[in-house]
Every structure is written in C-alpha cells, then in structure tokens.
Amino acid sequence: MSSHREAPEISNDPAADNTDLYAFVSPDRPDTVTILANFIPFQNPQGGPNFYEFAEDVRYDINIANRGDAKPDVTYRFRFSTTIRNPDTFLYNTGPITSLTSAAWNRPQIYSVTRFTRSGESTVLGKGLPVPPVNVGVRSTPNYEALAASAVCRLRGGRQVFAGQRAEAFFVDLGSIFDLAALRPFNPAHLIPLAAAPGLDGTGGLNVHTIALQVPITDLTRGGGRPTDVADPTAVIGIWATASRRTATIRGETPGRTVSIGPWVQVSRLGNPLFNEVVVPMSRKDEWNAEGPDKDSEYAGYVADPELARLLPVLYPGVFPNLSAYRKSRADLAAILLTGIPTGVVPGFQNFTGPTQADLLRLNVAVPPSATPNPLGLVAGDPAGFPNGRRVGDDVTTIELRAVAGLTIPLVDSTFTPDAAVAGLSDGSTNTNPATLATFPYLGTPIGGYQAIPGSFAS
C-alpha cells in the first residue's frame, strides 16, 4: 500500500523512494497549503552508525499542475549536501547534540529550496537551511522535539519549510495484505481461512524522512488568486512528488568516490496513495516511475479493470457477488484517481482537473479545513479529506479498499448495489506511532534508536 518499495528498481534505491504524499489546506493557517513528501521507507530507528539521510545526488521535487494538462506549472526543488566534521571517528555524534550547530554532531546536512515556474522563472527561496539530526536516543539527542522544531525555517512570502526525519504516519497491515490479500478481521471468510484477529500496524515503530512545505494558496493556483467558490475550476490543483538522478554514475578506483554525470532522469514519483503499488502491474512499475503524470492514459486500463477488484471475489468466496458480476469499466475509480471528481457527482464538491488522465493528488483549495476531521474523508461526508488532497490522519487504506470493492460505483452507476461486506471492509490497522502534531510539520516526533522497543510506540 501507499508507495513503500513499490517497484523493483526503486526498492533498491531507498534514498530516492517516495513513500507518501500529503496535501491539505493548513488547519491552523487556512490561507496556506501544506505539502508533505516522504522518502526513505521502513527506517529502523536503531540503524546506525550510518543513520538514514537525504541523498546529495538526488534531486527532490514537489510539482504543482494548475492548468489541467498534468504538467508542472510550479516546482519546488530541494538539494542536499553533507559535511563530515571529524574524519577520524566512526560515530554519528561524539556527545549530546543540543543544537543544530553542535560540534558533537559529526554529519550535519543542509539544503536549498528553489521555486520554478512553467514560464521559466526561478527563485531561490532558501539555502544553507539545516536538516536536524535523526533521533539517535535519549543521550545523543536529548529534547529532540525542541531540536527538530529549531529546524523549521520561515521563508519570505509567508512560506515555511522543514526537511528531516519524522515518525511514519501511514498505517497498514502489510504483513496480512501481502499474504494473498488477507484482512485479519475477515480471516474466516478468506479462501484459506484463519481465525479473525485485529489488524497490525505494519509500519509501527518505523520512521521516514519528510520534506514539508507550507506556502500561500496564491503560490499554487492558476492566476495566483485565492478561490473561495468550490465550483471554481481554478480552485483545483494537482500535486505530485518526484526524485531524479543523473543518467550515469562513475565509480572511481578510490573506494567510495563516485561521480554522477549526464542529464537528470526521474526514478520515482508519487501522487495518489495506491496507484503504482497496487494498480500498475509489476512489469510496468519502473516505467511508470520514470514518466510524467501527463502520460498516465497509458495505464488507464488498469484503473478501469483493477486486478484487486477481480481478486477479492476469488479470495473471499461468496462475499462479493455483486462486485464479481460487475462487468462495466470502473468509471468511479477513473474519476477518483485519473481526472478528479466532476461537478454533480458529489453534491457541493468537485476536484476535477480536466480530461487529461493523470495520477495526481488533487486538492480543491476552496474547501475549508474540517473542524471535526473524519479519517474516511469524502466517502464519510468530509470533503476536506482524501481524495480531496490527503491529511496525515486519513485512513487511505480503508478508503481505497472500500472504493475498489465497489463502494463508490453508485456515484456513477445508480444500478449497482455494493455488497453488504463493503461497508465494514478494513484491514483493521491503526496508527501506533507517535501522535501527529497540530501544527507544521504535522508529522510526529521520530522514534529514537534507544527508545526503539517493539510495541512501545502506541500514540
């Protein structure tokens, strides 16, 4: 699920691997949009002495399309560099790291942020910005919350940015789902039955690296306005994140010395939390990662007839008879994942970007943040949640399982009745990692290496 190790090639390149993308109107600053792009999946907090970090030879981009053609109108580009302060120690730190300038920290990183527009303008928004250290443990990184907060940087124009390690917020029972699409609460109904059991958080106890950006809505919209009418086409933007590398890497005779040359090529991308992981077949996953979303009509057939929808009636005999009998193209999934939802499908809502089929995380910025967010988002009557953007608390696993199983078909085909089991379909997992924050950068404090005891991170 989502995009952890979702394709053969990128699974061997974790520093460039997009894991999750979030985008939402900021609840505490509703004139801004927050975008969180996560990379480097499944981080063991104890993974030293060479702890996880952003790659110097990767170009990390957050892309915005606002004209309906799924091509970037605005791009925020992040480049990282690393310093080794003491070449004679194997340690990440030689004492407590009490500030971002602590001499005890042996491997600090800094980064730059540059904003590009389709018209060719480029603006350096910040450079020399600090990345906080990873959460090593109670001795090495005491008062980690304050240390990380000091790495939140305010940029001109009402923007702010953060790049560094955070707690994984995506939750899913990976061990069960990848065991022949099993859902522990529904174990007795599976083709190979087991006793029912609560779902487990397969990303519990793990961290990620986050690039967090908060910018005024006017930074992102066509024409630079702040739309207030949900029906206004200019209120909808499409977001995706990418990672790129040079075409060639030359390894020198000296161990550890490499040079990257040639044009930049995209090696990873992410829009919606599902597309490449579950929709695209394995033989085309690497190809998909290398292309822009404007080419996604090539993959529309996998959305119209998703493999998972065909597997569910087979793996759960007799549970999904209506889904099994449905032979029409899945126009509901095509709208959710490829074009956005047009006006008239969900009363008072739309996030339609036009006929160009593209995997984009679509956000209608005129929809205000919800005072009482529902983790099931739009399907539960909360238009501020997924698939209208994605908040960190949205249960995208449950939403997408139910959508694939037929819950959203009646939106476009009133003759279809979802199977009774669909309303309760879930993997049963909940987030067991540290709680998310109420303010930027929203994702929770990463789990410390010393504190990393399995089962101890319930929020």
C-alpha positions in Angstrom: 0.0 0.0 0.0 0.9 3.6 -0.5 4.3 3.6 -2.1 6.9 1.8 0.0 9.2 -0.3 -2.1 6.5 -0.3 -4.8 8.7 -1.0 -7.9 11.6 -3.4 -8.4 14.3 -0.8 -9.3 13.3 1.9 -6.7 13.2 -0.8 -4.0 17.0 -0.9 -4.4 17.3 2.9 -4.0 15.6 3.9 -0.8 17.1 7.4 -0.7 15.1 8.3 -3.8 12.0 6.3 -3.0 8.8 8.3 -2.5 6.7 6.7 0.3 3.8 9.0 0.9 2.5 12.4 -0.3 0.1 14.6 1.7 -1.5 17.9 0.7 -4.2 19.8 2.6 -5.3 23.3 3.4 -3.5 24.0 6.7 -5.9 23.8 9.6 -4.1 26.4 11.6 -3.3 28.7 8.6 -6.2 28.2 6.2 -4.7 30.7 3.7 -1.9 28.2 3.1 -1.5 24.7 1.7 0.8 22.2 3.4 2.5 19.5 1.3 4.5 16.7 2.9 6.6 14.5 0.7 8.1 11.4 2.4 11.1 9.4 1.3 13.3 6.5 2.6 10.8 3.9 3.7 10.9 1.5 6.7 13.6 3.2 8.7 14.7 1.2 11.7 15.4 3.9 14.4 18.4 1.9 15.6 20.0 2.0 12.1 23.4 3.4 13.0 26.2 4.3 12.9 25.3 5.3 9.3 21.8 6.7 10.0 19.3 7.5 7.3 19.7 10.8 5.4 18.7 12.6 2.2 21.0 11.8 -0.8 23.3 14.5 -2.1 23.0 13.1 -5.7 19.2 13.1 -5.8 17.0 16.0 -6.9 13.8 16.0 -4.9 10.9 17.9 -6.4 7.3 18.8 -5.4 5.3 19.6 -8.5 2.0 21.5 -8.9 -0.2 21.5 -12.0 -3.0 24.1 -12.2 -3.9 24.2 -16.0 -5.4 20.8 -16.4 -2.7 19.2 -18.5 -0.8 17.4 -15.7 2.4 19.3 -16.5 4.3 21.2 -13.8 3.3 24.9 -13.5 5.2 25.3 -10.2 8.0 23.1 -8.9 9.8 23.4 -5.6 13.2 21.8 -5.8 15.3 20.5 -2.8 19.0 19.8 -3.0 21.0 18.5 0.0 24.7 18.5 0.9 26.5 16.8 3.8 29.6 17.7 5.9 31.8 15.3 7.8 33.3 17.3 10.7 35.6 14.7 12.1 37.1 12.2 9.6 38.7 10.1 12.4 35.7 8.8 14.1 33.1 6.2 13.1 30.5 7.9 15.3 27.5 9.9 14.1 28.0 12.0 17.2 30.7 12.2 19.9 28.5 13.7 22.6 25.0 15.1 23.1 23.6 17.1 20.1 22.0 20.0 21.9 21.7 22.4 18.9 21.8 22.3 15.1 25.3 23.8 15.3 26.6 21.3 18.0 30.3 20.4 17.4 29.4 16.9 18.7 27.3 16.2 15.6 29.7 14.7 13.0 27.5 14.5 9.9 25.2 17.5 9.5 23.2 18.2 6.3 22.0 21.5 4.8 19.7 22.1 1.8 18.4 24.6 -0.6 14.9 25.3 -1.9 14.3 26.8 -5.4 10.9 27.6 -6.9 10.5 27.2 -10.7 7.5 28.2 -12.8 6.5 26.9 -16.2 7.3 30.3 -17.7 10.9 29.8 -16.9 11.3 31.9 -13.7 13.4 30.5 -10.9 13.7 31.9 -7.4 15.9 30.6 -4.6 13.7 30.7 -1.5 16.4 29.5 0.8 19.8 28.0 1.0 22.0 26.6 3.8 18.9 25.5 5.6 19.5 23.0 8.4 18.3 19.4 8.5 18.0 18.2 12.1 19.9 15.0 13.2 18.0 11.8 13.4 16.6 10.8 16.7 19.5 8.8 18.0 18.4 8.4 21.6 18.0 10.0 25.0 21.7 10.7 25.5 22.7 11.7 22.0 19.6 13.8 21.1 18.0 15.0 24.3 14.9 17.1 24.0 14.5 16.0 20.4 11.2 17.9 19.9 12.9 21.2 20.5 15.9 20.3 18.3 13.6 19.4 15.4 11.4 22.5 15.9 14.5 24.7 15.5 14.9 23.3 12.0 11.6 24.7 10.9 12.6 27.6 8.7 10.5 30.6 7.7 11.0 31.8 4.2 9.9 35.0 2.6 6.4 35.4 1.3 4.7 33.6 4.3 6.3 30.2 3.4 7.9 27.8 5.8 9.8 24.6 5.3 11.2 21.6 7.1 13.3 18.6 6.0 14.2 15.8 8.3 13.3 12.6 10.0 9.7 12.1 11.3 7.6 9.3 12.6 5.8 7.3 9.9 2.1 8.3 9.9 0.9 5.9 7.2 -0.6 2.7 8.7 -1.5 -0.6 7.1 -1.4 -4.3 7.9 1.3 -5.0 5.3 2.1 -8.5 6.6 -1.5 -9.6 6.1 -2.4 -7.7 2.9 0.6 -9.1 1.0 -0.2 -12.6 2.3 -2.7 -13.2 -0.5 -4.7 -10.0 0.1 -5.8 -11.2 3.6 -7.5 -8.9 6.0 -7.2 -10.2 9.6 -10.7 -9.1 10.7 -12.1 -11.1 7.7 -9.8 -14.1 8.1 -12.6 -16.7 8.4 -14.1 -15.6 5.0 -10.8 -16.0 3.2 -10.2 -18.8 0.7 -7.5 -20.1 3.1 -9.3 -19.3 6.4 -7.8 -18.5 9.7 -9.3 -17.2 13.0 -10.3 -13.5 12.9 -7.7 -11.2 14.5 -7.2 -7.4 15.0 -5.1 -5.7 12.3 -1.5 -4.9 12.9 0.3 -1.7 12.0 3.0 -2.9 9.6 4.8 0.5 9.7 4.7 0.7 13.5 8.0 1.5 15.1 9.5 3.0 11.9 10.5 6.4 10.7 10.7 8.3 7.3 12.4 11.4 6.0 10.0 14.2 5.2 10.2 17.3 3.0 7.5 19.6 4.4 6.5 22.8 2.7 3.8 25.3 3.6 3.0 28.0 1.1 0.2 30.6 0.5 -2.6 29.3 -1.7 -1.8 32.1 -4.0 1.6 30.4 -4.7 -0.1 27.5 -6.3 -3.3 28.5 -8.2 -3.7 29.5 -11.8 -3.7 33.3 -11.9 -2.3 33.5 -8.3 -5.7 34.0 -6.7 -7.3 32.5 -3.6 -10.6 31.0 -4.8 -13.5 30.7 -2.3 -16.0 29.0 -4.5 -15.7 25.2 -4.5 -17.1 25.1 -8.0 -14.4 27.4 -9.4 -12.1 25.4 -11.7 -9.1 27.4 -10.6 -9.6 26.2 -7.1 -8.3 22.7 -8.0 -4.6 21.9 -8.1 -2.8 18.6 -8.8 0.2 17.7 -6.8 2.9 15.0 -7.2 6.4 14.5 -5.9 9.4 13.1 -7.8 13.0 12.1 -7.3 15.6 12.2 -10.0 19.2 11.1 -10.6 21.8 11.7 -13.2 21.9 9.2 -16.1 25.3 7.8 -15.2 27.4 7.1 -12.1 31.1 6.5 -12.5 32.9 4.7 -9.7 36.5 5.7 -9.2 39.3 3.4 -8.2 39.3 5.0 -4.7 36.6 3.3 -2.6 33.6 5.4 -2.0 34.5 8.0 -4.7 31.8 8.3 -7.4 30.8 11.0 -9.9 27.4 11.4 -11.4 27.1 12.8 -14.9 24.6 13.3 -17.7 21.0 14.7 -17.8 18.7 14.2 -14.9 16.2 11.3 -15.2 13.2 10.7 -13.0 13.4 7.5 -10.9 10.5 7.8 -8.6 7.2 9.7 -8.4 4.0 9.7 -6.3 0.6 11.2 -6.5 -2.3 9.1 -5.0 -1.5 6.6 -2.3 -2.2 3.4 -4.3 -1.5 3.9 -7.9 1.8 2.3 -8.6 1.8 0.0 -5.6 -1.5 -1.9 -6.4 -2.8 -0.7 -9.7 0.2 -0.9 -12.1 1.4 -4.4 -12.9 5.0 -5.3 -11.8 6.3 -5.4 -15.4 5.5 -1.7 -15.9 6.2 -0.2 -12.4 9.7 1.0 -13.2 8.4 2.5 -16.5 5.6 4.3 -14.6 8.1 5.7 -12.1 10.2 7.3 -14.9 7.3 9.0 -16.7 5.3 12.2 -16.0 1.7 12.0 -15.0 0.6 13.5 -18.3 1.4 10.1 -19.8 -0.9 8.2 -17.5 -3.6 7.5 -20.1 -1.2 4.5 -20.9 -2.2 3.0 -17.6 -5.9 3.9 -17.6 -6.9 0.3 -18.4 -5.5 -0.9 -15.1 -7.8 1.6 -13.3 -10.8 0.7 -15.4 -10.4 -3.0 -14.6 -8.2 -3.3 -11.4 -6.7 -6.6 -10.6 -7.6 -6.3 -6.9 -11.3 -5.9 -7.7 -11.1 -9.2 -9.6 -9.1 -10.9 -6.8 -11.5 -10.0 -3.9 -14.4 -12.3 -5.1 -11.9 -15.2 -5.6 -10.1 -14.8 -2.3 -13.3 -14.2 -0.4 -15.8 -16.7 -1.9 -19.4 -15.6 -1.7 -18.6 -12.3 0.0 -18.6 -10.0 -3.1 -21.2 -11.4 -5.5 -22.3 -8.0 -6.9 -18.7 -7.0 -7.5 -17.9 -10.3 -9.1 -20.8 -9.8 -11.5 -20.0 -6.2 -12.4 -18.5 -6.0 -15.9 -18.5 -2.3 -16.7 -15.5 -0.1 -16.8 -14.7 1.4 -13.3 -15.6 5.0 -14.1 -15.7 5.7 -10.4 -12.0 4.9 -9.9 -11.1 6.7 -13.1 -12.7 9.8 -11.7 -11.1 9.5 -8.3 -7.6 8.6 -9.5 -7.2 10.0 -13.0 -9.3 13.1 -13.6 -10.8 14.2 -10.3 -14.5 14.2 -9.5 -16.6 16.4 -11.7 -19.3 18.7 -10.5 -22.6 16.9 -10.0 -21.2 13.6 -8.7 -20.9 14.5 -5.1 -23.3 17.4 -4.1 -21.4 20.6 -3.4 -18.0 19.2 -4.3 -15.6 18.8 -7.2 -11.9 18.4 -7.7 -11.9 17.9 -11.5 -8.7 18.9 -13.3 -10.0 18.2 -16.8 -10.0 15.3 -19.2 -6.2 14.6 -19.1 -5.9 11.3 -17.3 -3.1 11.6 -14.7 -2.3 10.3 -11.3 -2.3 13.5 -9.2 -3.2 14.2 -5.6 -6.0 16.7 -6.4 -6.9 19.4 -3.9 -9.7 21.9 -4.0 -8.3 24.8 -2.0 -11.7 26.4 -1.6 -12.8 23.6 0.7 -12.0 24.8 4.2 -10.4 22.5 6.8 -12.8 20.4 8.8 -13.4 21.3 12.4 -14.0 17.6 13.1 -12.0 15.6 10.6 -13.3 12.2 9.6 -10.5 9.8 8.8 -12.6 8.3 6.0 -12.7 11.6 4.2 -15.1 12.3 1.3 -16.8 9.0 1.4 -17.8 9.7 5.0 -19.1 13.2 4.2 -15.9 15.1 5.0 -14.9 16.9 1.8 -11.7 18.2 3.3 -10.2 14.7 3.3 -9.0 12.1 0.8 -9.4 12.0 -2.1 -9.6 15.8 -1.8 -5.9 16.0 -1.1 -4.8 13.9 1.8 -4.4 14.7 5.5 -2.0 12.8 7.8 -4.8 11.2 9.7 -6.8 10.0 6.7 -7.3 6.2 6.6 -6.4 5.8 3.0 -6.1 2.0 3.3 -9.7 1.6 4.3 -11.0 4.3 1.9 -9.3 2.7 -1.1 -10.2 -0.9 -0.1 -13.8 0.0 0.0 -13.6 2.0 -3.2 -12.0 -0.9 -5.1 -14.6 -3.3 -3.6 -17.4 -1.2 -5.1 -18.5 1.4 -2.5 -18.0 4.3 -5.0 -19.6 2.7 -8.1 -23.1 4.1 -7.3 -21.7 7.6 -7.7 -21.5 7.0 -11.4 -23.8 3.9 -11.8 -27.1 4.0 -9.8 -27.9 0.4 -11.0 -25.2 -1.0 -8.8 -25.6 -2.0 -5.2 -22.4 -2.5 -3.1 -22.1 -5.9 -1.4 -23.0 -5.8 2.3 -19.5 -6.5 3.4 -18.1 -3.4 1.8 -19.4 -1.0 4.4 -17.2 -2.7 7.1 -14.2 -3.6 4.9 -10.9 -2.7 6.6 -7.5 -4.2 7.3 -8.2 -3.3 11.0 -4.9 -1.4 11.5 -4.5 1.9 13.3 -1.5 4.2 13.7 0.7 3.0 16.6 3.5 5.5 16.1 3.9 8.8 18.0 1.0 11.2 17.6 0.9 13.7 14.8 1.2 17.4 15.6 -1.4 20.1 15.4 1.0 22.5 13.6 3.6 22.4 10.9 5.3 20.0 10.1 2.4 17.9 11.5 4.1 14.5 11.4 5.0 13.2 14.8 8.4 13.1 16.6 10.5 10.2 15.1 11.1 7.2 17.3 14.5 7.3 18.9 17.0 4.5 18.4 17.5 4.0 22.2 13.7 4.0 22.7 13.1 1.6 19.8 11.5 -1.3 21.7 8.9 -3.2 19.6 5.3 -2.5 20.7 6.2 0.7 22.7 5.0 3.4 20.3 1.3 3.5 20.8 0.2 7.1 20.4 
